[in-house]
Amino acid sequence: MSLKQHRRTSARRSGRRASQAARRNSRPRPRPAAVLPAVNHPEPYVSVIIPAMNEARTIAAVIAEARGVHPRCEVIVIVNGSADNTAEIAYSMGAKVISFTQPLGHDVGRTVGAEAARGEILLFTDGDLVIPAADLRPFVEAVSGGEDVALNNYSGPVRRRLPHPVVLSKYALNIMLGRPDLQGYSLTAVPHALSRAALTALGSASLSRPPLAYARAILDGLKVKAVHKVPVGRMNAVRRKAEGKDPLQEIILRDHLEAVALLLERRGKRAGYGDAGRRREMVR
């Protein structure tokens, strides 16, 4: 290439680079994302309730995502039976922390958090699940739009040859309640949200037994809807079971039996279903 051609080529390249730089500089620059305050709002519209036990590894991220659900948000962390610095981290993140030295028992933290909540919408999640704010907001939006109970659209593992007992119990309860459309959805799975009116109707104590609170919500005619799927089963850490037994499974199954007992009490011994035309007098 001659010196003259080389100069023309270099000039064209320089001109293209200058033109590209001008176009980049003329484009509107995106606005920086709003910085969420690291404190609870003095007049919260949404209360995010997070039970936690030895969740120092995840609690900061859980709180950070929870703050993104609404501008007027309070985060309440119920730290129970922790041997690590979960409480200190939650304090440093500006959350309201309610601490207990001993474990409260499964789901009792939901009751404690609900009693402390001041928001019109109560959103429940767990301290070991880092769920993005974008996946939490649909529950808040559903309740804000008129639903009383917004459920996670997640049934658990359903494609196994033998169904998991908890999954089976949730399906069975929904069929008995006349809501087969809700499949295996339930208050046993987070995230879920309640309206203040639903909390008043159900009572905070019932939240310690989610299947019972769930059955009561259906029986009392509250608006219950599955609104968004968060596959929490894949997100939960696998915890070792003592001697191969799962005490949590037994607790959940017992809670479902209590829910069935409530259903029979309200609707009669056949749970409101007819006898399908059986002529029992013909049986000898």
N, C-alpha and C positions, 0 to 999 in steps of 0.2 A: 504494500500500500504506500502510495506517495505521501509526502509530508502534507500536501494540500488536502488530499482525501482524508488523511488522519485528523486534520484540524476540523474539517466539516463534520466528520462522524462524532468527534468529541463535543462539538458545539451542539449537535442534535441531542446527544445524551444529556448534556447539561441543561438544555432547554426542557427536555422531558422531566428531568428530576425537579427543576424549579416549578414546572406546571403542576406536577403531582403534589409537591409541598404546599403550593398555594391552595389547591383544592382541599387538602387535608386541613389546613388552617382555617378555611372558610366554612367547614362543616360545623354545625352546632355541637358543642361538647356536651356529653351527658352530665346531668346534674349529679352531684355526689349524693349517695343514699343518706336519708335522714338518720341521724344518730339517735338510737333509742336510749332513753334515760335509764340509768342503772339503779333506779329506785322505783318503789311502788307509787302508783298514782294516788293522790289524796282522795279522789272520788272515783273509784274504779267502776267501770261498766262490766268488765270481765275479771273473774277471779280464777286463776290457774292453780289447781291444787295438785301437789306433787309429793306423795309419800316416798320416803327414801331411807334405805338402811345400807350403810357401807357403800355409798355410791360416789366416793370422792373422785373417781376417774371420769365420771360422766356428768355430774350434777351441774357444773358450770355451763356446759354446752346445752343441757336441757333447759336451764333457766333462760339462757340467751335466746333460744328459739321461742320459748313461751312468751317472752316480752314482745315478740313480733306479731301476736295475734290481734292486738287492738291498741290504739294510742292510749286509751284509759284502761290500764291493766294493772292488776296486782298479782304477785306470785307468792304463794304460800307453800313452804316446804315443811313437811312433817317428818322430822328426823327421829327415828326410834330404834333403839338397840344398836346404835352404830359404835364401832370401835375405831373408826378413822376420823378424818377431819371434814366429813360431809357438812356438818353444821357450820363450821368456820367458813368454808367456801361459799355456802349459800348466803351467809351474812355479808360476805364481801361482795356478792353480786346484788345486794340490795333487797333480797327477798325477806319476807316475814318468816321467821323460823320458829317452829314450835318443837321443842326437844323433849324426848323421853329417854331415860337411861336404859329402860327395858323394852324389848320388842312388844309392840301393841297387839300383834296378831294380824292375820291376813285381812286386808281391806279396812281395818279399823281407822287407819290414817285418813281414809276418805271422809268418814264421819267427823273426825277432829277438824279437818280442813274446811268442811262445809259449814261447821258451826262458827268458824272464824271468818268466813268469807263475807265480803260486803258488796260484791258485784251483783248485777242483775242476771248474769250468765255465769254458770260454774262449769269450768272445763277441767276434766280429770285426765291426768297422764301419770307416768311413773318415772322415778329418778334414774332408772337404768336404760331408758329409751330416749335416744336423741332423735326426736321427730322434727323435721323441718317445720318452720312456722307456716309455710304454704300448705302443709298437710294438716295443720291444726285449725287454720282459719275456717274451713268449710263447716266445722261443727259449731263454731261461734256464729257464723252467718246463718246457719239453718235455724238456730234458736232465736236469733235476732229477727228472722223472717216469720216466726210464729210457731215453730215446733216446740214442744215441751221437752222432748228427749231426743237427742241426736246421737245415733249409734255408729260405731265403726262397722263398715260394710265388709266384715271379715269373719268367716265362719270357722277358721282353723283348718287343720289338715283333713280334707274330705275325700281324697282319692286313694285312700288305703283300702286294702281288702277287708280288714277289720277296723271299723271306725273307732276313734278314740272315745272312751266313755264320756268325757266332758262334752265333746262335740255332739255325740249322740243325745245326751241329756238336753242340750240347748235346742236341737231340732225338735225333740219330743215335746219340750215345754211350749215351744212356739205353735206346734200343731194343736196341742191341747187348749191353748189360749185363743185359738181361732185366727192365728196370724202366721200361717205357713209361708206367707210372702217374706217374712223376716228370716227364714231359713235357720242358720245357726248364729244369728246376731244376738247380742245380749249386752247387758251392763257389765258382764264379767270381763269384757275386753276394752282396754283403753286404746286410743282416746275416745271419750264420749263427753257430752255436755248436757246440762240441765238448765231449765229456766228457773228463776226464783220462785215462780208459782208452782212448778213441779216439786221443788225442794220443800216448799211449805206443805204441799199435799202428801208427799211421801214421808216426810220427817227425816232428819239427818241420821237418826239411829239406824234406819233401814238400809243405809248405804253400806254398812259393814257386811251386809248379806246381799250382794248385788242381784242374784236371781230372784230373791223375794221382793226387793224394790222394783225390779223389772216387771214381775207379774202384777204387782199392785198398780203400777203405772198403766198397764194394759187394761186391767179390770176396772180401774177408775176412769177410763175413757180419755186419758191424756194422749196428746198427739205424739206418737212414737214413730221415728223414721230412721232408716239407715241412709247416711248421707255421703259417706266417703270411705274408701278402702285404704287402710294402713296395715300392711301385712306384718303385724307385730310378732307373729310366731317366728318369723325369720330373724327378727331383730333381738329377741330375748336371748340372753346368755344362757347356755346350758348349765344347769346347776346339778351338782352331785346329789343323789338320793340315798338316804340312809338305808342300808341293807336292801337296796333295789326297790324300796317302797317310795311312793310319792304322797306324802301327807297332804299336800295342797290339793291333789285330785280328790281325795276323800272329803275334804272340807267343801269343795265346790259341789260335789255330788250330793252331800247332805243338804246344802243350801237349795239345790234344785228340788229335793224332796219336800222341803219346807214350802217352796213356791207351789208345788203341786197340792200340798195340804191346804194352802190358802185358796187355791182355785176350787177345790172340792167343797170347802166351807162356803164359798160364795155362790157356786153354781150347782151344788148338789153332788151326790155320789157318782153321777155319770158325767160330771163336769159340763152339764148343759147339753150333752149329746143324747139323742134318742136311742131306742133299743133296736133300731134298724129292722123293725117288723118281726122280730123273733117271737114265736109262740112258745114261751117257756112251759106253759101248762101241758104241752105235748111231750115233754121230756119225762121219762120214767126212770 
